[in-house]
Amino acid sequence: MKKNILHIHGFNSSPLSLKAEQTRKYIAKNFPNVGFYCPQLATTPANAISQLEQLIETHDSNTKWYLIGSSLGGYFAHYLAKKYDCLAVLVNPAITPYELLHDYIGEQVNPYTEEVYQVTEDHIQQLKALEKTAPTIDCTEKNNYLVMVQTGDEVLNYQQAVEKYQHCRLIVQEGGDHSFINFENCLPTISDFFQLDNTKQINSR
């Protein structure tokens, strides 16, 4: 069976973000058999999810997907993990991004792509429509998530993630920040969680 990792970047980020680049290089070096995907997401939540769903669904049923989502990407990853029954690693995940987005309504510029776009009230409604319930203690779904947070996150309240995913595997690191300092040190733990191996296959992008 083919194994693919889908790395989902956060708000106003890109495939050129540090975590995405660290993951890409780590996988290429240690698991060249595993495909790595990190698309530049559309600026609206509905279009971003549609884009990710199409990516997953264009591959045949002999493909197993593993998700890594950071911040808003963690919110998207939870949605996709529930829909497709995938393992997902959530890094400083946004829990209620539709509340935070109120502060960003208006013109935004992606610092990586320099794309200029508008955040509207419709974006907030689209995010609310994607909200999924947390895994419960008596469901096997809780085993699908590894949640990593740093207490020094200056953008999100890490305790929200700890509470929502309290029945899942949690890594809580003291200090750090929203970018998740020293993320690369956690990549072996992530690959172990995904149970990656070295079965030969073509590395795709």
N, C-alpha and C positions, 0 to 999 in steps of 0.2 A: 504494500500500500504506500502511495506517495504521501509525504508529509510536507506541509507548507505552514510557514509562520506568517501571519498577517499582523503587522505592526501598525497601530492606529494612533496617529499623532493627535495632539491637543489643539485647542483653539488658537488660531493665528500662528500655527506652527507648520512644519513641512517634513518631508522625508530627509531633509538635510539637518534636522535637529540632532543634537548630540546623542541622545539615547537611541534614536533610529540608526545612526551611523555606527555606534558602538555595537548594537545588536547585529547589524548587517555583517560587520567585519568578524565578530565572534562566531556567528553561524557559518560563514564562508570558510573560516579557518578550522573550526572544530567539527562541523557537521555539513560538509560540502554536498551531502546527499539531500539536504533539506532545502526546499524552496523558500525564498524570502520575498515578501511583498510589503511595500509601504507606499501606497499611492498618495499623491497630493489630493486632499479631500476638497470637495465642493464647499462653498461658503455657507450654504443653507443646510441645516440638519437633515431635512427630508432628502435632499439630493445626495448628501454624503452617505446616508444609510443605503439609499438605492444603489449608489456606486459600489459600496462594499458588498451588498447582497449579490449584485451582478458578478462581481469578481469571484465570490465563493461559488455561485451557482453555474458559472461557465466551465468549471472543472467537473470531471466525471465523479461518480460515486466512489471511485477507488482512491480518492484524495481525502486525507484527514487534515483538518485545519486546527491550528493553535493560535490563539489570539493574545496580543500584548497591547494594552491600551493605557495611555497616559492622560490624566486629567479629563478633559471632555472625551478623549479617546477611550478612557476607561468606562465612561457612561455608555458610549457606543458599543464597546466590547461586551458589556453585560447584556445589552439587548441582543446582540448577535449570538452570544454564548447560549442564551436561553432558546433562541429560535433554532439554532443548528446543533445544539447539544455538544458544544466545544469546550475544551479546557481554555481558561482565560487567566492571564496575569494582569491585575489592575494596579497601576502605579500612581500613587497619589490621586485616586479617582475622584471626579466630581460626582457628588451625590444628588444635588439639586441644582444643576447648571442653569435651569430656567429662572431661578431666583438671581443668580449672579449676573446673568446676561443683561439684566435691567441697567446695569452700570455701563454697558458697552453699546447701548442703542445709539445709532448714528453711523457716521463714516468710520471705517476701520481700514488700516493698511497692513497687509501681511509683511512682516519684516524680512521674510525669506524670499518671497516671490514679488514683492512690491505691488501686489494686486490691491486695488482700491475697491471696496464694496460697502454695502450698507447692512447694518444689523437692525432688524425691525421687530415689532411685536409678534409678527408671524413666526419668526425664529423661535421665540419663547414658547408659542403654542406647539410648534413642531417638536420641541424638546420634551414638553409635557406628554405628548402622545407616545413618546418612546419609553416612558418610565416603566420599569419592571420591579416587581416585588423582590424582597431579599430572600435568600435561601433559608429554610427553616431547619431546625436541629434534626428533625426526623425524615428529611428527604436526602436522597443520594446526590442531588444537584449541588449541595454544599461542597462536595469534593471536586467540583469543576473549577473552583476559584482559588487562586493564590493572590492575596491582597497585600501590597507593600506600601507603607506610609512612613513619612518622616514627620516628627512632631514639630519641626521648625517650619513646616509649610506655611508661607506667608500669604497664600492666596485662598487656600481651602482649610476648613476645620477638619483636621485628620480624625477627630473623634467621631464625626459623622460616618466616616467609612468604617471605623472600628465597630461602631454600633450596628450598622446595616449588615456587615459581613461577619458578625461575631461568631457565627457557626462555621465559618470557612477557615482555611489556613491563613493566618495573619503573620506578617512581619512588621513590627513597629520599631523603627529606629529613632533614637533620641537625636534631636538637632536636625541638621540638614535644611532643605528648603523645598520649594515647589518643584524644582527641576529634578529632585531626588539625587543628592550628592553621592558620588561614587557608585552610580547605578551599575557600572561595568562589573563591580565586584559581586553583584547578585546574579549575573548571567549564568554561572554554573548552577546555581539553585533553580533558576528558571528552566534550564535545559533538563535538569533532573525531574522537575515537576512535570514537564512535557514528556519525559521518558524518551528522549530522542536517541537514535542509534545511528550506526554508520552503514545501513543498507544502501547500496549504490543506487542513485537516481540523479537525474539532471537537475541542476540548480537553475531555477527560473526567476525572472524578475517581472 
